Every structure is written in C-alpha cells, then in structure tokens.
Amino acid sequence: MEPVLNVDLHCHSQVSDGMLPPAELAARARRNGVDVLALTDHDEVGGLHEAAAASRELGMRFVPGVEISVTWAGETVHIVGLRVDPDDAALIEGLRDTRSGRERRAREMAAQLAAVGIPDAFDGALVHVGNPQLISRTHFARFLVERGVCKDVGEVFQNYLVEGKPGYVPMRWATLSDAVGWIRGAGGVAAIAHPGRYPYTPLQFHALYDEFLQLGGRGIEVVTGSHTPDQYREYAEVATRYGFLASRGSDFHGPEESRVDLGCLPSLPAYLTPIWHDWF
C-alpha cells in the first residue's frame, strides 16, 4: 500500500497577502512534512518560480497555482487554479486586469476608516504589502491590529471591512467564465476554494456548481483551513453528489493569523477522488 501523501494545495506568500516570502513558505511546508505544495497567491503568479526552485532544493513536489477573485451573484468567490503555466500570457494579462481595481478600492476603504477616526490607513496598510496593486482587506486588518484598534485579525473582521461596517467597499472582480478560462488556457485545473465561506442559498450553490462544471471546472476544496470539521463532511458529500475532484489546502497566510499551519489538516476522506489522483 502506497503511503498517503501530505498534500497542501492552498497557501499564500508575501506576493499577495501572506506573511512569508515564497522560499520561506516552502521551507516551512517541508519542515511540517508536506510532500506536495501549491502556492496560490491572490490574482498573482509572481512568486511561483521562487517557490518552485526552493521546493526542488528541499526535495518537495511543487504545483504552480493561483487563487482568482470572481464576482458571482453579487458575492466574491475564489477559484483556485492548479498546475498552471506561470508564464502563460493570457493568464498574466487577465490577473493584471483583475488586480487593477485594488488600489482604487483601498483608497476608498481608507477614507471610510478616516471618517470614523482612524487616519492614515492606506499608508499603514501599505507597510504590509510591497505592491499597491495587491493591497487587500488583510493588509488593512493587520494595520488595525498594529494600531491597537482591534486585538487580532478576527476582531477586525467582526467590526470593520465587512458589509455594513466601516471600511467595506465592494469590488467587481473577474467573471467565473474568465477565471476558469484563464486557468484551463494555462494548462491548469480549476477548483472552487473554501465553499463553506460563501453565503449562498442551496439553490444558488446548485447554480454555481452547475455553471462551474459546464465551464470546465473540476474540483472543490473539501478539507481546508477555512472549514470546520462539520463542513469537511458537508463538502465531501457535495463532491460526491456533483462528481467533483476533492482538494485539500490549509489556506495558510502566516504563523500568527492562520487557523491551520501548512500540512496540518486531516486527510481527505478515502472514498473521494483527490484532485491530484493522476498527477504523479
């Protein structure tokens, strides 16, 4: 019987909203016993070559990935692309277009925070990110913790930066068709990230899954740092019902703020077909 691989197909580096450079992320994953790692930065593939080189040196298999922000039925959905070509021109251009609205949104978020007595939020958030095109709510959350407004990132997202609270500015991202098309065009396989985070009705979820499959999407995250154990079981059942390949990923961002460290999730249920079943 072959040993079970420790596969982590969802994490973030400093290239998007993670805390570690790509090479350090790979080293941490290897120390934690990861056999197969995918780096899936938000709307950016700039860290993939560094992470791939570091993984090779560590004797760890590397899967080039990306997490694309999509607007669907008025909400933001994340689509993970795995085994993509990081040099694919259409993917790079599509991600550049997707990122282009981030700085404008960030300045509006900062203005809202200033209006409730929290000045300098844009510059404060920039301290945590090198490229204004990649600025996100996570960077503002770290600023609010650093400023002492909230004790941790979880408290930030209870009181700020979410709908109905100061600092919330909606964003129009790529379409589902765009995201799946870019991933497939770059030779990759598309999976719906952490479905348990989306506030859809059962009918809306059915429509999302159906459209995703019709567009050529293949997978869904079942065991992820963004899910509870009950949701592992719920989305295992969804994977079975819709014929999705099942994915596993920590959604690791940094040592101090992630629910689950790299490689530290339970295994996928044995009756599911892993998304990596025919990769090696």
RASULWO-V740938 format. One line per field, one symbol per residue. psi: psi as a letter, one per 30 degrees, with the letter a starting at -180 (. if undefined). A space follows every 50 residues. Layout:
psi = ???
This chain:
psi = kkkkkjkjgjlkaffcglfkleeeeeeeeeeggkekkkkiljhkgffeee eeeeeeefgkkkjklljkkkkkhglkkkkkkkhljfgkeeeeeeeeeeff feeeeeeeeeeeeefggilgeeeeeffgkfjffgkleeeeeeeeeefgel fleeeeffflglkflkgkjlkjalleeeeeeeeefgglkkkkkifffkhl leeeeeeeeeeeeefglflkkejlfflleefeeefeeeeeefgkkklkkf hkelefgkeklkgglllkkffljkfgfgf.
